[in-house]
Amino acid sequence: MITYKIKGLHCGNCSTELETRINASQHDAAVSIDYDHRELTVDESKADLKAIFKILEFNKLTLIDSHEETDSTDHQHGHHDHDHHGLTGMQSQSATTKITVVFYLNLMFSIIEFIFGFLFNSMAIVSDAVHDLGDALSVGAAGYFERLSGKEANDQYSFGHQRFSLLGALLTSVVLIGGSALVIFHSVPRIFSPEPVNYQGMLWLAIAAIGANGFAAWLMSKGHSHNESLINLHMIEDLLGWLGVLAVSVTLHFTDWYYLDPLLSVAVALFIMIKTWPLFKETIQVFLEATPKNISRPTIEELLIRSEEVTNISHLHIWSIDGREHALTVTLSTGCSDQKRLEEVKTSIRQELVKKNITHSTIEFVYDPADILKKRFENG
């Protein structure tokens, strides 16, 4: 028995139908598909591999050896690995569950911060309360979109619902940037007109908040989607902010430098705006179907025309489905009339594209026996 990784499979129902269709084409070999791990297991000594590959090709799916997949993924896209089978306990929970935990943590602490921020007269705490309330709302929405992103493909969303996760990421980044701007707006005047704060209360609240936000940051650091990355950035921001509050409260125990409180708010807000902007920009690029940043178009063109059967390239489009898995369509000209050979070329190209996380590829050949297209290409 041998196990392959399947690239391009995003639907549990489709997985069941595919398994049934493949087995119907076989005589003795039983083929099984593990949708959760995206794996196909088959007895190669009994299976009609040609039939299996033909069915997979028709469904725009690609099989690659498990060891090859691990090596290429670790080398090129290690931070996007999808199969962390060894994670246990809290780390192995679904993204939705983790986001829900973070939502309630943010909501609870925003209420506590509002109360004690006013009691302690701390602009840093009040500003963070506003920010955390915005965090809770955006995280709640992000959790909702994350659940939607796990739905299977249907007639309306033929690529699946992965992009709903990006909606959550977009909302979260907007709240981060907008909330940080609001914090700066309210904190700057307090730098020039500082007011006394209850630094002892700040100290104990900071210790409690550091524990809660540190746990939330660790929890979300195990995620891989844009949504989870942005929420993790929320938690890191809050953790850094509360470490700053702790440092300020200790400093104020020995000095009367009350301007440190609003100054800290401005510093944290600027930090998070700088960190959020690249993620916000990347999410917008995915929505606008820009070529993924980790894919070189010239490299893809070189890959496509590498075969001697391909004489020209036209209508090459590369875009990302959800920031992790990508799609490609292209028209290739050829002087080859051997359909079997052209199918082999397609299969070879798809194998190479999968290594670059291009799991959906549509390759069309235009027959050009007179090399008219090639001459135009060479003559510019």
Secondary structure, DSSP 4 states (H G I P E B T S, - for coil): -EEEEEES---HHHHHHHHHHHHHT-SSPPPEEETTTTEEEE-TTTS-HHHHHHHHHHTT-EEEEHHHHHHHHHHHHGGG----TT--GGGGS-HHHHHHHHHHHHHHHHHHHHHHHHHHT-HHHHHHHHHHHHHHHHHHHHHHHHHHHTSPP-SS-TT-STHHHHHHHHHHHHHHHHHHHHHHHHHHHHHHS-----HHHHHHHHHHHHHHHHHHHHHHTT--SHHHHHHHHHHHHHHHHHHHHHHHHHHHHH---TTHHHHHHHHHHHHHHHHHHHHHHHHHHHHTTPPPTT--HHHHHHHHT-STTEEEEEEEEEEESSSSSEEEEEEEEE----HHHHHHHHHHHHHHHHTTTEEEEEEEEEE-TT-HHHHHHHH-
